Amino acid sequence: MAGLTPVTRAWRPAVLVVAGLYFLVPLAASVVFTVDVPGRGPSFDAYTRIIGTEGFLTSLLLSLGLAAATIAVVLLLLVPAAVAVRLGAPRLRPVVEAVCSLPLVVPPIAFVAGIGTVLKWGPEHLSRTPLFQTFVALQDPGFPVVLVLAYAVMALPFAHRALDAGLRAVDVRTLVEAARSCGAGPVRALVTAVLPNLRGALMNAAFLTLALVLGEYTVAQLLGFRPFAVWIVNVSGSQAQMSVAVSVLSLLVTWVLLLVLAGAGGRTSGARRARTAKGTP
């Protein structure tokens, strides 16, 4: 802080305090609402009743499964495309960035309306073709693949930003050329040379996608599915206190996952630096 002016040094703690209050005060109010029972005092019944509530585990497991599948789809689409653009066609980077940013300018209600129209059109016009079963499988309530596809599109802007920042921080071309000079093919060069150096960016993209899937409500509700976010809203109609408790727990779980990802990335980077210092690969 030696290079900071006195005004800057005075404002930095104030900004941090205001930002902390902005996030912590609503969270604290939510916690108080869930544990304060009028006439009885503090009670944790809202939290103890969550696991036994109908639909809790089913909706949570469904959201986690959708999140895992969405993360896999997003990374499988973006990582090869981003590396290929970086290596072979850098002039196309603005085009890829614009395409990945399109979900930000399309309202979710319009997006889900288009998906619903396609899902209704398919069975009506393809009932006598093999594609009919494909449309049925996409809408399986046990695991709606259509939600994975929709969430993958919605996560593109955030995941692309995270991966693009990671790619800018490393010399991808040098890494690939070094791996190819050692006899590695294109796929092996990507897996062994590039991906280990993008671990932090991959974790950031995965976390942003996870947060989006766990909190998304509009698309799932309008398509008639019931993942975790929809279950929370449905419960809030009759059990408001417990629904807030579930929201608090889901927020805490998200934070824990972020800390786990950050810790895993930090340990990996530290271990790699230690091996490099010792002269081992």
C-alpha positions, -999 to 999 in steps of 0.1 A, spaced: 0 0 0 31 23 -2 20 36 -36 -15 45 -26 -26 80 -18 -41 88 16 -76 92 1 -74 58 -15 -61 42 17 -91 58 36 -117 47 11 -106 11 6 -117 -1 41 -150 18 37 -158 2 4 -150 -33 18 -172 -26 48 -201 -14 27 -198 -44 3 -197 -68 32 -228 -53 48 -246 -54 14 -241 -92 13 -242 -101 49 -272 -81 62 -298 -99 39 -282 -132 48 -283 -125 85 -319 -113 82 -328 -146 64 -312 -167 91 -330 -148 119 -363 -153 100 -357 -191 99 -348 -195 135 -371 -169 153 -405 -184 161 -429 -158 176 -438 -168 212 -413 -197 213 -379 -180 208 -351 -195 187 -359 -228 170 -341 -249 143 -372 -268 133 -371 -252 98 -337 -268 92 -344 -302 108 -375 -307 87 -358 -300 54 -345 -335 47 -378 -352 55 -398 -329 33 -413 -345 2 -393 -338 -30 -362 -323 -13 -337 -351 -21 -352 -358 -55 -351 -322 -66 -316 -317 -52 -302 -348 -68 -318 -338 -101 -302 -304 -100 -268 -318 -92 -271 -343 -120 -282 -316 -144 -253 -294 -132 -227 -322 -138 -240 -329 -173 -242 -292 -182 -206 -287 -170 -194 -316 -191 -213 -303 -222 -200 -267 -218 -164 -277 -213 -165 -302 -242 -178 -275 -265 -158 -246 -254 -123 -259 -246 -115 -274 -280 -131 -245 -298 -113 -219 -277 -79 -236 -281 -85 -241 -319 -94 -204 -323 -64 -194 -303 -40 -216 -324 -54 -216 -359 -78 -187 -364 -72 -158 -340 -93 -135 -362 -124 -155 -354 -121 -148 -317 -144 -118 -318 -170 -139 -337 -168 -167 -311 -171 -142 -283 -201 -126 -299 -218 -160 -304 -212 -170 -268 -225 -136 -256 -259 -140 -274 -277 -157 -244 -271 -124 -225 -293 -104 -249 -320 -130 -254 -346 -128 -226 -351 -162 -208 -388 -160 -214 -383 -157 -252 -356 -185 -250 -379 -209 -232 -408 -200 -255 -388 -210 -285 -378 -243 -268 -414 -251 -259 -425 -244 -295 -399 -268 -309 -408 -295 -283 -445 -292 -293 -438 -292 -330 -416 -323 -329 -441 -349 -317 -469 -335 -338 -449 -337 -371 -425 -365 -364 -448 -390 -347 -442 -417 -374 -404 -413 -375 -376 -425 -353 -370 -389 -342 -403 -391 -321 -386 -412 -295 -357 -386 -294 -382 -358 -285 -397 -380 -258 -363 -388 -243 -354 -352 -243 -383 -345 -220 -379 -374 -196 -390 -361 -162 -364 -383 -145 -336 -366 -162 -347 -339 -187 -319 -336 -213 -336 -306 -227 -327 -287 -196 -291 -297 -200 -291 -283 -235 -308 -251 -224 -285 -246 -194 -254 -252 -216 -265 -223 -239 -272 -200 -209 -239 -208 -194 -218 -201 -225 -212 -164 -218 -198 -170 -183 -179 -201 -191 -164 -185 -222 -152 -155 -202 -135 -177 -176 -118 -199 -202 -107 -169 -223 -91 -153 -193 -72 -186 -186 -60 -189 -222 -47 -153 -222 -26 -161 -192 -7 -190 -208 12 -194 -241 -9 -221 -257 10 -222 -289 43 -229 -272 28 -256 -250 12 -274 -280 44 -271 -301 65 -285 -272 41 -314 -267 40 -321 -305 78 -321 -306 78 -348 -280 56 -370 -303 21 -362 -288 -9 -360 -311 -33 -330 -311 -56 -346 -285 -28 -357 -262 -12 -323 -265 -44 -307 -254 -49 -330 -225 -13 -332 -212 0 -298 -220 -28 -273 -222 -55 -285 -197 -32 -287 -167 -23 -250 -172 -60 -241 -175 -71 -259 -142 -80 -226 -125 -100 -214 -156 -118 -248 -159 -127 -247 -122 -141 -211 -125 -162 -221 -156 -175 -252 -138 -184 -232 -107 -202 -205 -127 -221 -232 -145 -230 -250 -113 -243 -218 -97 -264 -210 -128 -280 -245 -128 -287 -246 -91 -304 -212 -92 -322 -212 -125 -360 -212 -122 -377 -197 -153 -368 -223 -179 -375 -253 -157 -408 -240 -144 -422 -230 -178 -411 -264 -193 -429 -282 -164 -399 -297 -146 -391 -296 -109 -354 -292 -101 -342 -277 -68 -350 -240 -76 -385 -248 -86 -390 -270 -55 -379 -241 -33 -405 -218 -48 -433 -244 -46 -425 -250 -9 -425 -213 -2 -462 -211 -8 -471 -232 22 -439 -233 43 -422 -199 39 -399 -203 68 -385 -236 56 -381 -223 21 -359 -195 33 -339 -221 54 -334 -241 22 -323 -210 3 -298 -202 31 -284 -238 30 -282 -238 -8 -262 -205 -6 -239 -220 20 -234 -252 -1 -225 -230 -31 -199 -211 -11 -185 -244 2 -182 -257 -33 -164 -225 -43 -140 -228 -14 -133 -265 -23 -127 -256 -60 -104 -227 -50 -86 -249 -25 -81 -277 -50 -68 -253 -76 -44 -237 -50 -30 -271 -39 -25 -282 -74 -7 -250 -83 15 -252 -52 24 -288 -59 33 -280 -95 55 -251 -83 72 -273 -58 79 -300 -84 93 -273 -108 116 -260 -80 129 -295 -74 135 -300 -112 110 -328 -115 82 -328 -142 
